[in-house]
Amino acid sequence: MSAVLPALLAPARTARDLAPEAAARLLAAARATPSAENHHFAQPRWDGQGTLSLDLDPAWDALPRQTRFLASMGVGAMAENLQLAAAGELAVLHEQWNWRATAGGTVATFDVAGGLGTAPAAIGTIARRCTNRQLFDPAPLDPTLVRRLDRAAAGVPGTVLHWITARPAMRAVAALAATAEGARFVNRTLHDEIFAHVRFDVGWERGCERGLPPGALAIERPMRPLFSLLRHWPLCAAGRWLGLGLGLGLRAGRLPALRSGALVAISAGDAGIKDAVHTGRAMQRLWLAATEAGLAVQPIPASCLFTLDWWQGVPPALRARLARGWESLIPGRQPLMLMRLGHAPAPAVRAGRPAE
Ligand SMILES: Cc1cc2nc3c(=O)[nH]c(=O)nc-3n(C[C@H](O)[C@H](O)[C@H](O)COP(=O)(O)O)c2cc1C
């Protein structure tokens, strides 16, 4: 009797509702999405029936513009994961976006709109996807594979994928990446921004639910003590005059870009929140397809983002130099994301996620 009553009192389910276990799997897929700081500023929610939503953090409006911009890419990636996970449950989600959403508001809802015939095989890829910051095999990716990945990531409104596979172009992009990544260590605002999210407290062997575990950063063992010291700004400020920016730009930007099988820039119409969401969505489509193909992936978007005139902490000369560089590579387009792809062993340490 006691087992029957709750079932009788529960609202009747329709073909467009989600079973609780299916909804839990969808929410887990949304949480598994990548985010710049390994923290989501939008929370996935289920209404107990057929609607899922993404709700902005209560502190959203007070976040710096660049944090909201990066978080919006995470929101786009979440939408992509939700659709893919729903397809795994044989459901199609109808999306509605509220581009004017503010703190605590719902930016997107996803209603079960009907059933699919077959589940795509890609669903397990959501859990396998991760950021791999090691140096990859520099052998060029097979052109057939590149075409397949391009097709998989195509179709997100306003976005264009720019494949950079020829060596001279890869060298040009590697120079831009070196400039931008090096600048992160010798400009106070950029320095503080990056080190604020590195969780030195968890040590080098473990992951963590929020922030970046140092072990996932692919820093060579002998370099780890030096890297730990770099979190102290006065040291970087002094090192600036000794070429620290050049050295770290080489290690964090140029080498990783060159030690890749291909680079892909993603451009979007402008640089509004909608463009960020769409860029994040295209990024995630590509990342999942690449994971499915057994490739390692790392986003290295600093050289793109530092071209935005409102990005704080970027000296005007650096911004102009990066903008000129990108303009010569992809004329008339605004790059918002840069990804490197290639073959590499799985990383020993990965970022985790909170359970709920
Ligand atoms: C918008 C965005 C920007 C990112 N930028 C960088 C970056 O500049 N360098 C980097 O190594 N990883 C970058 N990442 C990867 C995140 O740090 C990573 O997704 C997060 O720590 C969670 O780890 P996971 O991808 O292994 O799940 C970025 C991810 C996103 C979504």
The ligand as an ORCA input file, in Angstrom:
! r2SCAN-3c Opt
* xyz 0 1
  C      35.621     28.969    -22.808
  C      36.752     28.099    -22.341
  C      38.042     28.621    -22.311
  C      39.117     27.810    -21.917
  N      40.392     28.314    -21.943
  C      41.432     27.516    -21.650
  C      42.764     27.995    -21.775
  O      43.017     29.140    -22.121
  N      43.785     27.120    -21.512
  C      43.540     25.835    -21.103
  O      44.500     25.085    -20.883
  N      42.279     25.365    -20.955
  C      41.230     26.162    -21.229
  N      39.950     25.694    -21.108
  C      39.716     24.339    -20.578
  C      39.184     24.420    -19.139
  O      40.191     24.848    -18.254
  C      38.632     23.043    -18.751
  O      37.539     22.759    -19.578
  C      38.191     22.935    -17.305
  O      39.278     23.095    -16.440
  C      37.524     21.587    -17.026
  O      38.395     20.524    -17.350
  P      38.012     19.411    -18.422
  O      37.866     20.094    -19.747
  O      39.177     18.471    -18.390
  O      36.732     18.789    -17.998
  C      38.870     26.473    -21.505
  C      37.560     25.972    -21.537
  C      36.507     26.764    -21.963
  C      35.130     26.189    -22.006
*
